[in-house]
Amino acid sequence: MFDASRRRLLIHAMGYGASLGSLCIAGAPAQAAQSGLESDASAPSLRTMLRDPLLVRSLYRLPVSRDFSPDGAAGTNRNGYQWIEEQRQGAEWIVRAYAQDNREWMQLGWRELDWGLDRQQPDGGFASKDGFHSTSFFVEALARSCLIDPDGASTQRVEGLVRAARWLMRADVEEKGIRSNNPYTHRRYILAAALGQAGTVSGDKALLHRAEAWAEDGLRLQRDDGTNPEKGGYDVGYQMVGVLMALRYLPVCRTPALRAGLRAMVRRAVELELSNMETDGTINAGDSTRIGHEHARSGKLKEVPYGEILQAMVYAAHALPQPQWLEPAARLARLRGWQKD
């Protein structure tokens, strides 16, 4: 354990410049919010955005994956439990189940999430590899699923969610997480979405407060050209993964100024991403710092995450709003062969 003063010193030494409880929005996003360039109004709910016709006719009509076992083990966990984040596949089944009114997919999604909850330790963690980051992924997926399908948000599931979210806030756990997250802007938005959605599901104000701090820290990192840096530079994949997570957080964000800052960040980030899109919808990885260089948990070389990019563009079109972004989103869906005419 370490006390609050040590936490502040650690964060300051690592370049954050403030404690997680008192981070400020800085740079262009904050300036845009203060000048009134971005709306501070509440965003459409996630349930509203994921039923956008383009998503329903394309990505959300398709199965998520075949990489799961009948008992609910997903991804690499089919060969023995290692990564709790693999079970976030369950949330993607629930998203599609809600969009398509597919009861079978809904049941599959909860089965995968329950498989993960069955691995929860008494302290709220999951004894996963890369514990802090992997758990933040799972908490986001579980919390999002509870918001999308309130009928499935049983007492047992919500209690497990809160224990896991509070584990992420434990001083000793957070200290390690801050260190490992330092080079990755998008991880701030995963945590904002995870804790913000968990706090909304449970009513836990401490979770809501810490979510705001993580989001503010992400905003502070955005560069003037719209880059949300990953390992020191621009990455076409993780740029939009972070945007997608920020847009999952935006509907539950309680603070008007922070909502405005998030919208300004998303606008700049998406505009930069669109500058790397060809007329047919292809995204040029170019000099990306991670896509095309790193390998996923499965061992495959990381490729442009078109599914996340499509969702981020559609959600942003509704949440900012920027309806003109639906056109390049449709081009991307056609490129991938997802859109059903």
N, C-alpha and C positions, 0 to 999 in steps of 0.2 A: 504494500500500500504506500501511497505517497500523498502528501497533503496538497491543498489548493495552491499554496505559494510555489511548491516545487513544480506543479503542473504548469503554472504560468511561466516559470523560468524555462521549462522544457520547450513549450510552444514558441516562446520568444526566440530561444536559441536556434530553433529550426526554421525561423523565418516567418512565422505566422504573425508575430507582432502584437498578439493579444491572447487572452485566455479564451477557451471555447465558450465560456459563458458571457464574454463581453466583446466578441469580434465585431468589427464595424464593416459596413459595405463601403468599398472604396473604388476609386477609378471611374471609368466611363459608365458602368451600369448604375452606380450610385448617382452620378451627375445627371444621367438621364431621368432617374426616378425623381430627383429633387426638382428638375426643371419641368416636370409634368409631361415629358415626351411619351411616357408609357403609362398605361392605365393601372391604377392600384385596385381596381374592382376585383371581386371574387371571380375565379375561373369556373368554367363549366365543370361538372363532376366528371370523374374518370369514366363512370358508367355511360355518361352521355357521349364522351369523345370516342370511346371504343366501339360505339355503334354507328360511327360514320359509314355511309354507304360504300365508300371506296374500300375501307378495311373489311367490311362485311363481305363484299364481293370478291376480295382478293386474298390477302394473307389469312384472315380469320376464318375462311371457309376450309382451310387446309389443316390436316393433322399437324401437331407440333413435331412429333418424332416417333420413331419406332424403338428408340433406345430406352426401354423400360421393361421391368419384370412384372409378372402378375401381382406380386405382393406390394408393388409400388416403388421398388428401388429404381432409380433413374440414372442414366448416363453411366459414368465409370463406377458408380456404387453397385451396379449389377454384379460386379466381380469382387465385391467386398467393400464395406463402407470406408471411405476416406474423406470425402468432401461434402459437407452439408449443403453447399451451394448447388450441387447437382439436382437437389430436390426442388429447386425453384421452377423446374420444368412444370410442376403441378400448377403453378399460377398461370402459365401460358395456356394450359388446357382449360382452366377456369375462364380466362378471358375469352377464348373461342367458344366455350360452352354458353356463356352469356350472350355473345354476339349472335350465335346460331340457334339459341334455345335448344341445346343438345344436352340432355340429361346424362347420357352415358359419359360424355367428356367431362361433365362436372364431377361425376363420381370418381373418375380416374384422377382428376386433378387433386381432389381432396385425399385420395388414397396415397398419392405421392407425397403430399405435404405431411400427412399423418405418419408415413414411414419415417420422415425426417424428425418429427416431434417425438417419435418413439426412441430416438437416439439422444434426446436431451438429458444432460447431466443434472444432478441436484442443484448445482450452482447456477443453472440457466444456460450454460454453454453446451457445446456439442462435441468436444474433443475432436474437432476437425483439423485437418491440415490447413495452414494459413488461417487460424481460427477467427481472428477479428474480421478480416475481409470476407471470408466465406460465410460467416454467421450474418454479417450485414446483408448479404445477398438473400439469404434465406428469410430473415426477418422482413425484408421488403416484400418478398413474394407472399409470405403468409399474411402480412397486414393488408396488402393489396387484395388478396383473395377474400379476406373478411369484409372488405368494403364493397367488392363486386357482388359477393353472394352473402348477404347478411344472414340468411337462413342457415348457412353453413358455419357461421361464426359461433360455434358452441362455447359453452363456458370453459371446457377443457382446452380447446384450441386457443381461446383468448388468453387464458392463464399462462399457457406455454409461450405465447407470443410476448406477453409482458415480461416474463422471466428472462427470455432471450434478449429483449430490448434493453432491459435493465443491466444485463450482463455486459452489453456493449458500453455501458456508461460507468462500469466499475473502474476505479482509478488505475489499478494495476493493469487491467485489460486495455484501457484506453491509452495508457502510456505506450504500450507496444504498438497499438493500432496507429497512433499518430506518427510514429517512426516509419512504419511500413507504408502508410498512405501518402507520405510526403511528396513523391514524384508524380502523383496521379490526381489531377483535378476531378475527374469523373467520380472518384470514390467519395468525395464530399457530398455529392448529390445522391449517391446511393444511400448514405447515412441519413441525409435530410429526408429522403422519401421513406426509408425504413422507420425512423423514429417518429416522423410526422404522421405517417399513416397509422402506426401502432398507437400513438398517443390519441389519435382521433377515434380509433376503434375502442380504446379502453378508457378514455377520459383522463389519462395520466398526464398532468401538466408538466412534470419534469421531462418527459419524453418530448413534448411539444416544444419546450424551451430549448432543449439541446438540438433538436432538428433545425431550429432557426439559426443557431450558431454555426452548424455545419454548412448550411446554405449560404450564409454570409461569408464564410471563409472561401467557399467556391467562387463567389462573385468577386472577391478581392483578387483572385488569381488571374482573371481574364485579361488578356493583353489588348492593346488598342486596336489591333487588326481583327479582333474577334476570336483569337486562338484561346482555347482553354487547354493549357499545356499538359502534355503527357510525356514524361521523361525529357522535359526541357524543350519540347517543340510541338508541332501540329501533327495530329493523327486523324485521318478522315473517319475512322471507325469510332474511336473512343470520344472524339468530339461530340458525336451524336448519341452515343450511349449516355454521356453525361446530360445532354439536353433532354433525352427521354426521361431520365430519372428526375430531373428538375421539373419536368411537366407532370410527372406522377405526384410530385410533392405540391406543386402549385395549387391544386384544388383544395388542399387541406391547410394551406398556409394562412395563418390568422392575422398577419401584420401587413397593412396596406403598403407601406414603403418597401417592404421586402418583396411583395408581389410585383411591384413596379420594377424593382431591380432585377428580379428573375426574368420578367418579360424583356427587359433591355438586353440582358445577357443572351437570351434565346434568340432574339432578333439578330444580333451581331454574329452569333455562332452559326445560325442557319444560313445567313447570307454568305459567310465564308465557305460553308460546305457547298452551297449551290454554285459557287465559282469553280468548283472542282467537278461539276456534273456535265457530262456530254449531252448533246441534244437527244440521244436515245435513252438517257437515264443512267448510263454508266458513270460510276464514281471513280475518279482517278486517284489511286492510292499515292502516287507520286513519291514525295519524300517523307511519307508518314513515319513516325518514330517507332510504331509498334506493329501495325498491320503489315504483313509480309515479312516480318522479322522474328516475331515470337511464336511460340507454339501453345495451343490450348491444352486444357487438362487431358484431353483425349490423345494428345500427341500430334494432332494435325496443325499445319501452319495456319496462323490466323489470317482470315480473309475479310474483305469488306462486309460488315454486318448489315446487309440490305434490309432485313426484317426490322431491325431496330431503327434504321434510318427512315424507313417508310412510316413507322408508327410515330416517330418524333416529328416528322414533317406534318403529318395529318393532325396530331394533337396540337402542334404549334399553330396550325392554320385556324383552329377553333379558339385556342386559349389567348392569343395575342389581341385580336384575331388578325390573320393574314391569309384570307381565302385564296389568294393567287398562288399560294404554295401547294394547293391541291393539284395543280396542273403538273408540275415536275414530279410530285408524288405518284400521280397516275402513270407518268412515263416510266418511272422506276418499276411500278407494279407490272406494266406490260413487258418491260425488259426481262423480268424474272419469270414471266409466264404465269403469274399469279392471278391476274385479273380475268374474271369471267364476264364476258359481254352480255 
